Amino acid sequence: MALAFTSFLYAFHAAISIRYWFAIAIDIRYRSYPAFPIASRDIDIDSERTTINGCG
């Protein structure tokens, strides 16, 4: 019983760490392209504009 629980815990931890490293790798890969930060900045500016217009 304890062995099954520890193996489950180990597999769960491995799945989380793999997903974590995948997210980091994708983030670094997209950040290396110059167009993506500009696009994300434009999206942020647009969202701020829409919230300001919605409030005002």
Buried (B, 14 or more C-beta within 10 A) or exposed (E): EEEEEEEEEEEEEEEEEEEEEEEEEEEEEEEEEEEEEEEEEEEEEEEEEEEEEEEE
